[in-house]
Amino acid sequence: MATLVCPKCLGRMQTVERNGVVFERCEECGGIFLDRGELEQLVRAESMYYRAASSRWVSEREDEEEWYGKRKRKTFRHFLEEILDFD
C-alpha cells in the first residue's frame, strides 16, 4: 500500500478509525481528510452519539434527583471531541 501524502504540508498521512468512521489524519499538521462518503458517516455517527448521550443524560438526571448533592456532576464532551481526541 502506498503512503499517503498530506496535500497541505506534504507530511505523512495516518489512517485512523474512530467510532466506526475511518479517515486520514496528517501526522505533521494534524489535518483531517475525508474520502467520499466519510462525511456522511461522521454525520450518522454524530446523530447516534447524541441520541445515546441524551438517553444517558435522562438516566443520570433521574439518578441526580434521587441522590441530590451526593454525586459530582460530569462534564459533557461533544462528538468531535470524542472522535478527534488523539491524546
Secondary structure, DSSP 8 states (H G I E B T S, - for coil): ----B-TTT--BEEEEEETTEEEEEETTT--EE--TTHHHHHHHHHHHHHHHHHHHHHHHHHHHHHTTTSS-------HHHHHT---
